[in-house]
Amino acid sequence: MGNLVKINASNPDLPAPLLKEMADAQKAIIPASRKEIAVKVADTFALWTLPENWDQTAKFYLEALEGLPSDLVDEALRQARMNCKWLPKPAELREFVNKELLSRKRYAHEVQKRAKEISDAKSTVAPDERKQVGALLGVLARALNGDPDARAALDSWDSTDPKPLYPAI
């Protein structure tokens, strides 16, 4: 979903609530470990008689649940226990939580996108650029107050090169 802002708790460009929202959104999509999934599948599948080819097909159940956060693995297995009279197919497990996973990923992407927009909007101004802008403002202020040297400097100023303003400071 594109290059987005990395979560950085000390990023001064981003407001604290947005940093928290980013962290929470990322936590909500962290996948469970394969070992954790295997333990949960074994616990739930004890409800059903496993097929003779379980040793060959068990990997497909793990594959169906890979990439899901722990709470969505729990929810998929809970839905299977509540709704399936017989051993569910791997695709059925994933179907129980696909919409929620997609919703979380979209939300995380939107939060990251907002953070990137804020970060991009806050341009950093180099110290030399600040000095140039300060010089220009100083000359403008003096010209407005009737200073003839400042007025002459502004009249001859090339906006692509603010350096000629420095002598008028």
N, CA and C of each residue as an Amber inpcrd file, in Angstrom:
protein
   507
   0.8070000  -1.1940000   0.0000000   0.0000000   0.0000000   0.0000000
   0.8510000   1.2600000   0.0000000   2.0350000   1.1750000  -0.5580000
   2.8270000   2.3660000  -0.7600000   3.8000000   2.6590000   0.3660000
   4.6880000   3.6290000   0.1160000   5.6480000   4.0520000   1.1210000
   4.9790000   5.0170000   2.0710000   4.9500000   4.6450000   3.3240000
   4.2850000   5.4870000   4.3070000   5.2630000   5.8590000   5.4040000
   4.7910000   6.6450000   6.3310000   5.6030000   7.1350000   7.4360000
   5.8790000   5.9930000   8.4140000   7.1210000   5.8760000   8.8300000
   7.4370000   4.8820000   9.8520000   6.9960000   5.4260000  11.2010000
   6.5050000   4.5360000  12.0470000   6.0880000   4.9540000  13.3750000
   7.3330000   5.3320000  14.1640000   7.3340000   6.5440000  14.6710000
   8.4560000   7.0500000  15.4430000   7.8740000   7.8600000  16.5900000
   7.9600000   7.3150000  17.7730000   7.3450000   7.9500000  18.9450000
   7.9050000   9.3410000  19.2160000   9.0760000   9.6460000  18.6810000
   9.6530000  10.9600000  18.9420000   9.5350000  11.8900000  17.7280000
   8.7470000  11.5230000  16.7420000   8.5800000  12.3650000  15.5570000
   7.8680000  13.6630000  15.9550000   8.5820000  14.7880000  15.9510000
   7.9770000  16.0370000  16.4200000   6.9410000  16.6010000  15.4460000
   6.9290000  16.1050000  14.2260000   5.9750000  16.6140000  13.2380000
   4.5730000  16.0530000  13.4290000   4.4480000  14.9720000  14.1710000
   3.1520000  14.3120000  14.3130000   2.5890000  14.4990000  15.7170000
   1.3040000  14.8050000  15.8100000   0.6890000  14.9550000  17.1370000
   0.6500000  13.6120000  17.8670000   0.7730000  13.6690000  19.1860000
   0.8000000  12.4530000  20.0070000  -0.4130000  11.5500000  19.7820000
  -1.6380000  12.0880000  19.6790000  -2.7810000  11.1920000  19.4410000
  -2.6680000  10.4230000  18.1250000  -2.0900000  11.0590000  17.1140000
  -1.9250000  10.3660000  15.8360000  -0.8570000   9.2810000  15.9460000
   0.2040000   9.5500000  16.6770000   1.2300000   8.5250000  16.8940000
   0.6380000   7.3130000  17.6170000  -0.2140000   7.5710000  18.6040000
  -0.8600000   6.4690000  19.3230000  -1.7970000   5.7020000  18.3960000
  -2.5390000   6.4450000  17.5830000  -3.4580000   5.8100000  16.6380000
  -2.6950000   4.9390000  15.6410000  -1.5430000   5.4260000  15.1950000
  -0.7100000   4.6520000  14.2730000  -0.2250000   3.3680000  14.9320000
   0.2520000   3.4820000  16.1610000   0.7560000   2.3080000  16.8740000
  -0.3540000   1.2920000  17.1070000  -1.5200000   1.7660000  17.5080000
  -2.6600000   0.8640000  17.7520000  -3.0980000   0.1710000  16.4620000
  -3.1290000   0.9200000  15.3650000  -3.5330000   0.3450000  14.0770000
  -2.5430000  -0.7200000  13.6280000  -1.2680000  -0.4740000  13.8630000
  -0.2540000  -1.4670000  13.4870000  -0.3500000  -2.7160000  14.3620000
  -0.5690000  -2.5230000  15.6610000  -0.7040000  -3.6770000  16.5700000
  -1.8750000  -4.5610000  16.1650000  -2.9200000  -3.9370000  15.6470000
  -4.1390000  -4.6820000  15.2870000  -3.9570000  -5.5760000  14.0690000
  -2.8430000  -5.4220000  13.3530000  -2.6250000  -6.2680000  12.1750000
  -1.3560000  -7.1150000  12.2680000  -0.7190000  -7.1260000  13.4380000
   0.4740000  -7.9670000  13.6120000   0.0350000  -9.4280000  13.6110000
   0.6000000 -10.2260000  12.7080000   0.1650000 -11.6270000  12.6210000
   0.6350000 -12.4750000  13.7970000  -0.2020000 -13.4540000  14.1140000
   0.1500000 -14.4340000  15.1490000   1.2660000 -15.3200000  14.6110000
   2.0320000 -15.9090000  15.5080000   3.1030000 -16.8130000  15.0820000
   2.5030000 -18.1440000  14.6180000   3.2450000 -18.8210000  13.7890000
   2.7910000 -20.1250000  13.2820000   2.5860000 -21.1070000  14.4420000
   3.4530000 -21.0390000  15.4340000   3.3330000 -21.9330000  16.5920000
   2.0440000 -21.6420000  17.3560000   1.7540000 -20.3630000  17.5720000
   0.5290000 -19.9800000  18.2810000  -0.7060000 -20.4740000  17.5260000
  -0.6850000 -20.3170000  16.2140000  -1.8130000 -20.7800000  15.3990000
  -1.9630000 -22.2950000  15.5270000  -0.8590000 -23.0170000  15.4600000
  -0.9030000 -24.4880000  15.5400000  -1.5060000 -24.9520000  16.8580000
  -1.1390000 -24.3030000  17.9560000  -1.6790000 -24.6750000  19.2730000
  -3.1850000 -24.4200000  19.3120000  -3.6010000 -23.2780000  18.8040000
  -5.0300000 -22.9370000  18.8240000  -5.8410000 -23.8670000  17.9210000
  -5.3000000 -24.1870000  16.7570000  -5.9860000 -25.1160000  15.8540000
  -6.1230000 -26.4840000  16.5130000  -5.0610000 -26.9590000  17.1410000
  -5.0970000 -28.2810000  17.7970000  -6.1550000 -28.2950000  18.8990000
  -6.2380000 -27.2260000  19.6860000  -7.2310000 -27.1630000  20.7580000
  -8.6530000 -27.2110000  20.1990000  -8.9290000 -26.4160000  19.1990000
 -10.2770000 -26.3560000  18.6340000 -10.6260000 -27.6170000  17.8560000
  -9.6860000 -28.1270000  17.0870000  -9.9900000 -29.2770000  16.2310000
 -10.1390000 -30.5710000  17.0170000  -9.8750000 -30.5240000  18.3130000
 -10.1320000 -31.7000000  19.1570000 -11.6330000 -31.9880000  19.2200000
 -12.4530000 -31.0070000  18.8390000 -13.9120000 -31.1870000  18.8270000
 -14.3780000 -32.1560000  17.7420000 -13.6280000 -32.2410000  16.6570000
 -14.0460000 -33.0430000  15.5160000 -13.1370000 -34.2660000  15.3570000
 -13.6410000 -35.2320000  14.6390000 -12.8170000 -36.3780000  14.2560000
 -11.9720000 -35.9280000  13.0780000 -10.6770000 -36.0170000  13.2370000
  -9.7850000 -35.5610000  12.1740000  -9.7300000 -36.5990000  11.0560000
  -9.5760000 -36.1620000   9.8330000  -9.5100000 -37.1160000   8.7140000
  -8.2190000 -37.9420000   8.7540000  -8.2440000 -39.0630000   8.0610000
  -7.0700000 -39.9480000   8.0310000  -5.8540000 -39.2500000   7.4440000
  -6.0610000 -38.3450000   6.5530000  -4.9420000 -37.6420000   5.9100000
  -4.5760000 -36.3380000   6.6350000  -4.8840000 -36.2360000   7.9120000
  -4.6240000 -35.0090000   8.6760000  -3.1700000 -34.5710000   8.5880000
  -2.2550000 -35.5460000   8.6100000  -0.8330000 -35.1940000   8.5430000
  -0.4920000 -34.4380000   7.2540000  -1.2080000 -34.7280000   6.1750000
  -0.9710000 -34.0450000   4.8990000  -1.7790000 -32.7420000   4.7880000
  -2.9310000 -32.6590000   5.4370000  -3.8080000 -31.4930000   5.2530000
  -3.6890000 -30.4340000   6.3550000  -3.1020000 -30.7790000   7.4770000
  -2.9940000 -29.8130000   8.5850000  -2.3040000 -28.5250000   8.1420000
  -1.3110000 -28.6450000   7.2730000  -0.5690000 -27.4610000   6.8140000
  -1.4780000 -26.4560000   6.0960000  -2.5470000 -26.9420000   5.4740000
  -3.4530000 -26.0430000   4.7640000  -4.2980000 -25.2090000   5.7380000
  -4.5840000 -25.7750000   6.8940000  -5.3110000 -25.0220000   7.9250000
  -4.4150000 -23.9230000   8.4940000  -3.1470000 -24.2560000   8.7090000
  -2.2020000 -23.2390000   9.1820000  -2.0350000 -22.1520000   8.1280000
  -1.9530000 -22.5510000   6.8780000  -1.8200000 -21.5950000   5.7780000
  -3.0150000 -20.6330000   5.7340000  -4.2140000 -21.1740000   5.9660000
  -5.4270000 -20.3430000   5.9270000  -5.4430000 -19.2980000   7.0390000
  -4.7900000 -19.6020000   8.1480000  -4.8130000 -18.6940000   9.2940000
  -3.5520000 -17.8400000   9.4110000  -2.5470000 -18.1320000   8.6010000
  -1.3220000 -17.3310000   8.6200000  -1.6280000 -15.8970000   8.2000000
  -0.9320000 -14.9690000   8.8130000  -1.1320000 -13.5610000   8.4840000
  -2.2430000 -12.9150000   9.2870000  -2.9680000 -13.7150000  10.0550000
  -4.0380000 -13.1610000  10.8870000  -3.4860000 -12.7880000  12.2630000
  -3.9490000 -11.6820000  12.8200000  -3.5900000 -11.3640000  14.2010000
  -4.1800000 -12.4280000  15.1430000  -3.6070000 -12.5550000  16.2880000
  -4.0190000 -13.5770000  17.2540000  -5.5140000 -13.5340000  17.5600000
  -6.0550000 -12.3290000  17.7640000  -7.4780000 -12.2440000  18.1070000
  -8.3700000 -12.6790000  16.9490000  -7.9200000 -12.5000000  15.7050000
  -8.7200000 -12.9540000  14.5690000  -8.5990000 -14.4560000  14.3640000
  -7.4590000 -15.0330000  14.7210000  -7.3480000 -16.4980000  14.7270000
  -8.3560000 -17.0500000  15.7340000  -8.3850000 -16.4450000  16.9180000
  -9.3450000 -16.8710000  17.9470000 -10.7760000 -16.7610000  17.4320000
 -11.0810000 -15.6520000  16.7690000 -12.4370000 -15.4300000  16.2720000
 -12.7970000 -16.4290000  15.1740000 -11.8800000 -16.7060000  14.2690000
 -12.1390000 -17.6770000  13.1970000 -12.4310000 -19.0570000  13.7910000
 -11.6380000 -19.4300000  14.7790000 -11.8440000 -20.7410000  15.4080000
 -13.1200000 -20.7620000  16.2500000 -13.4400000 -19.6550000  16.8900000
 -14.6970000 -19.5720000  17.6480000 -15.8880000 -19.7110000  16.7060000
 -15.8280000 -19.0120000  15.5820000 -16.9040000 -19.1160000  14.5960000
 -17.0420000 -20.5520000  14.0810000 -15.9160000 -21.2120000  13.8750000
 -15.9620000 -22.6150000  13.4280000 -16.6380000 -23.4820000  14.4920000
 -16.2800000 -23.2690000  15.7580000 -16.8870000 -24.0640000  16.8400000
 -18.3870000 -23.8090000  16.9490000 -18.7860000 -22.5630000  16.7130000
 -20.1940000 -22.1930000  16.8710000 -21.0510000 -22.5360000  15.6520000
 -20.4370000 -22.5740000  14.4670000 -21.2300000 -22.6750000  13.2400000
 -21.0050000 -23.9200000  12.3910000 -19.9540000 -24.6530000  12.6270000
 -19.6460000 -25.8130000  11.7760000 -19.9430000 -27.1180000  12.5190000
 -20.8380000 -27.9050000  11.9380000 -21.1590000 -29.2050000  12.5380000
 -20.0550000 -30.2100000  12.2570000 -19.3720000 -30.0180000  11.1450000
 -18.2780000 -30.9060000  10.7690000 -17.0180000 -30.0860000  10.6140000
 -15.8960000 -30.7650000  10.5110000 -14.6050000 -30.1010000  10.3630000
 -14.6640000 -29.0990000   9.2070000 -14.4020000 -27.8220000   9.4840000
 -14.4800000 -26.8170000   8.4160000 -13.3130000 -26.9470000   7.4350000
 -13.5130000 -26.4550000   6.2470000 -12.4350000 -26.3780000   5.2590000
 -11.5770000 -25.1510000   5.6080000 -10.3200000 -25.1410000   5.1880000
  -9.4650000 -23.9870000   5.4740000 -10.0730000 -22.6610000   5.0150000
 -10.6830000 -22.6520000   3.8460000 -11.2650000 -21.4070000   3.3280000
 -12.3930000 -20.8970000   4.2140000 -13.1310000 -21.8010000   4.8360000
 -14.2200000 -21.3840000   5.7240000 -13.6720000 -20.6220000   6.9240000
 -12.5480000 -21.0920000   7.4550000 -11.9450000 -20.4080000   8.6090000
 -11.5770000 -18.9720000   8.2380000 -10.9640000 -18.8120000   7.0930000
 -10.5240000 -17.4810000   6.6650000 -11.7260000 -16.5780000   6.3670000
 -12.7720000 -17.1470000   5.7880000 -13.9690000 -16.3570000   5.4620000
 -14.5950000 -15.7130000   6.6950000 -14.4860000 -16.3860000   7.8320000
 -15.0910000 -15.8500000   9.0460000 -14.5130000 -14.4780000   9.4250000
 -13.2730000 -14.2210000   9.0590000 -12.6110000 -12.9920000   9.5340000
 -12.0120000 -12.1320000   8.4260000 -12.1860000 -12.5140000   7.1790000
 -11.5880000 -11.7440000   6.0760000 -12.0060000 -10.2860000   6.0720000
 -13.2860000 -10.0130000   6.2680000 -13.7610000  -8.6210000   6.2330000
 -13.1150000  -7.7840000   7.3330000 -13.0100000  -8.3610000   8.5130000
 -12.4000000  -7.6280000   9.6310000 -10.9200000  -7.3620000   9.3650000
 -10.2110000  -8.3570000   8.8370000  -8.7950000  -8.1660000   8.5270000
  -8.6200000  -7.0690000   7.4790000  -9.4100000  -7.1090000   6.4420000
  -9.3370000  -6.0890000   5.4000000  -9.6450000  -4.7110000   5.9810000
 -10.6420000  -4.6260000   6.8310000 -11.0050000  -3.3620000   7.4670000
  -9.8380000  -2.8190000   8.2900000  -9.1800000  -3.6720000   9.0440000
  -8.0400000  -3.2450000   9.8630000  -6.8790000  -2.7690000   8.9960000
  -6.6220000  -3.4920000   7.9240000  -5.5140000  -3.1020000   7.0440000
  -5.8150000  -1.7630000   6.3740000  -7.0470000  -1.5720000   5.9590000
  -7.4240000  -0.2840000   5.3550000  -7.2900000   0.8500000   6.3660000
  -7.7340000   0.5990000   7.5850000  -7.6430000   1.6170000   8.6290000
  -6.1790000   1.9700000   8.9030000  -5.3250000   0.9530000   9.0290000
  -3.9030000   1.2020000   9.2710000  -3.3040000   2.0090000   8.1240000
  -3.7090000   1.6860000   6.9080000  -3.2090000   2.4210000   5.7520000
  -3.6870000   3.8770000   5.7830000  -4.9480000   4.0880000   6.1280000
  -5.4890000   5.4580000   6.1870000  -4.7860000   6.2850000   7.2620000
  -4.5250000   5.6840000   8.4150000  -3.8310000   6.4010000   9.4920000
  -2.4160000   6.7570000   9.0340000  -1.7500000   5.8000000   8.4030000
  -0.3990000   6.0610000   7.8990000  -0.4240000   7.1570000   6.8340000
  -1.4500000   7.1430000   5.9960000  -1.5780000   8.1530000   4.9560000
  -1.7590000   9.5480000   5.5660000  -2.5920000   9.6430000   6.6090000
  -2.7810000  10.9310000   7.2930000  -1.4690000  11.4110000   7.8860000
  -0.7280000  10.4820000   8.4910000   0.5580000  10.8390000   9.0980000
   1.5290000  11.3380000   8.0330000   1.5350000  10.6840000   6.8920000
   2.4230000  11.1080000   5.8060000   2.0380000  12.4950000   5.3050000
   0.7390000  12.7530000   5.1760000   0.2830000  14.0690000   4.7220000
   0.7090000  15.1630000   5.6960000   0.5750000  14.8920000   6.9840000
   0.9870000  15.8750000   7.9960000   2.4910000  16.0710000   7.9450000
   3.2160000  14.9710000   7.8440000   4.6690000  15.0430000   7.8060000
   5.1500000  15.7950000   6.5640000   4.5180000  15.5110000   5.4220000
   4.8980000  16.1980000   4.1850000   4.5470000  17.6800000   4.2190000
   3.4410000  18.0230000   4.8840000   2.9870000  19.4230000   4.9420000
   3.9220000  20.2800000   5.7880000   4.5870000  19.6660000   6.7310000
   5.5130000  20.4070000   7.5860000   6.9030000  20.3410000   6.9730000
   7.1720000  21.2670000   6.0910000   8.4820000  21.2590000   5.4520000
   9.5170000  21.7960000   6.4280000  10.6780000  21.2830000   6.3230000
  11.7600000  21.7800000   7.1720000  12.4780000  22.8840000   6.4150000
  12.6940000  23.9720000   7.0820000  13.3620000  25.1190000   6.4850000
  14.7880000  25.1460000   7.0060000  15.7060000  25.1810000   6.0760000
  17.1230000  25.2050000   6.4410000  17.4580000  26.5500000   7.0980000
  18.4420000  26.5480000   7.9870000  18.8190000  27.7970000   8.6630000
  19.1800000  28.9140000   7.6740000  19.8430000  28.5770000   6.5690000
  20.2040000  29.5970000   5.5800000  18.9470000  30.1970000   4.9430000
  17.9300000  29.3490000   4.6950000  16.6730000  29.8480000   4.1330000
  15.9760000  30.7740000   5.1230000  16.0280000  30.4450000   6.3920000
  15.4380000  31.3180000   7.4180000  16.1250000  32.6750000   7.4340000
  17.4320000  32.6330000   7.3020000  18.2110000  33.8720000   7.3060000
  17.8080000  34.7440000   6.1160000  17.6250000  34.1210000   4.9570000
  17.2410000  34.8570000   3.7620000  15.8450000  35.4670000   3.9140000
  14.9150000  34.6780000   4.4360000  13.5550000  35.1850000   4.6380000
  13.5730000  36.3190000   5.6640000  14.3430000  36.1380000   6.7210000
  14.4550000  37.1910000   7.7370000  15.0100000  38.4800000   7.1560000
  16.0090000  38.3370000   6.2950000  16.5980000  39.5170000   5.6490000
  15.5790000  40.2220000   4.7840000  14.8330000  39.4570000   4.0190000
  13.8180000  40.0390000   3.1470000  12.7600000  40.7750000   3.9720000
  12.3020000  40.1620000   5.0410000  11.2920000  40.8040000   5.8880000
  11.8340000  42.0840000   6.5290000  13.0880000  42.0340000   6.9270000
  13.7000000  43.2280000   7.5070000  13.7610000  44.3790000   6.5110000
  14.1720000  44.0870000   5.2870000  14.2580000  45.1110000   4.2490000
  12.8660000  45.6280000   3.9120000  11.8890000  44.7310000   3.8220000
  10.5130000  45.1550000   3.5480000  10.0020000  46.0920000   4.6360000
  10.2590000  45.7460000   5.8900000   9.7920000  46.5800000   7.0010000
  10.4270000  47.9690000   6.9290000  11.7410000  48.0050000   6.6470000
  12.4080000  49.3080000   6.5750000  11.9370000  50.1080000   5.3670000
  11.6800000  49.4140000   4.2510000  11.1780000  50.1140000   3.0560000
   9.8020000  50.7080000   3.3280000   8.9760000  49.9670000   4.0620000
   7.6470000  50.4750000   4.4100000   7.7350000  51.6730000   5.3430000
   8.8020000  51.7500000   6.1190000   9.0090000  52.8890000   7.0160000
   9.7130000  54.0510000   6.3120000   9.9300000  53.9300000   5.0020000
  10.4980000  55.0430000   4.2350000  12.0020000  55.0470000   4.1020000
  12.7060000  54.0020000   4.4640000  14.1620000  53.9360000   4.3400000
  14.5220000  53.8750000   2.8510000  15.2350000  54.9090000   2.3260000
  15.5470000  54.9440000   0.8840000  16.5040000  53.8260000   0.4570000
  17.4550000  53.4420000   1.3240000  18.3710000  52.3520000   0.9630000
  17.6200000  51.0270000   0.8290000  16.6820000  50.7900000   1.7410000
  15.8860000  49.5600000   1.6750000  15.0000000  49.5690000   0.4330000
  14.4530000  50.7450000   0.1120000  13.6010000  50.8810000  -1.0840000
  14.4150000  50.5800000  -2.3400000  15.6270000  51.1040000  -2.4020000
  16.5000000  50.8690000  -3.5570000  16.8720000  49.3930000  -3.6610000
  17.1240000  48.7810000  -2.5170000  17.4710000  47.3530000  -2.5180000
  16.3110000  46.5160000  -3.0470000  15.0930000  46.8630000  -2.6520000
  13.9180000  46.1250000  -3.1340000  13.7050000  46.3520000  -4.6220000
  13.9310000  47.6010000  -5.0840000  13.7300000  47.9080000  -6.5060000
  14.6900000  47.1210000  -7.3870000  15.8800000  46.8590000  -6.8960000
  16.8770000  46.1500000  -7.7050000  16.9390000  44.6520000  -7.3870000
  16.0760000  44.2060000  -6.5040000  16.1600000  42.8190000  -6.0350000
  15.7040000  41.8340000  -7.0890000  16.4900000  40.7830000  -7.2750000
  16.1440000  39.6520000  -8.1390000  15.6240000  38.5610000  -7.2060000
  14.3450000  38.2300000  -7.3440000  13.7160000  37.2870000  -6.3990000
  14.3420000  35.9040000  -6.4300000  15.0890000  35.5750000  -7.4710000
  15.7300000  34.2620000  -7.5050000  17.0570000  34.2750000  -6.7480000
  17.5280000  35.4700000  -6.4070000  18.7970000  35.5790000  -5.6760000
  18.6480000  36.6220000  -4.5740000  18.2880000  36.2160000  -3.3640000
  18.0580000  37.1870000  -2.3010000  19.3370000  37.7790000  -1.7160000
  20.5070000  37.3540000  -2.1230000  21.7430000  37.8320000  -1.5370000
  21.9370000  39.3460000  -1.6650000  21.5110000  39.9980000  -2.7730000
  21.7160000  41.4400000  -2.8360000  21.0140000  42.2010000  -1.7170000
  20.0650000  41.5520000  -1.0320000  19.3940000  42.2450000   0.0720000
  20.2860000  42.3460000   1.3070000  21.2300000  41.4460000   1.4600000
  22.0520000  41.4520000   2.6630000  22.7870000  42.7690000   2.8700000
  23.3470000  43.4020000   1.8480000  24.0220000  44.6820000   2.1080000
  23.0750000  45.7510000   2.6090000  21.7950000  45.6330000   2.2900000
  20.8220000  46.6460000   2.7100000  20.3820000  46.4510000   4.1480000
  20.8180000  45.3810000   4.7750000  20.3610000  45.0850000   6.1460000
  21.0000000  46.0290000   7.1290000
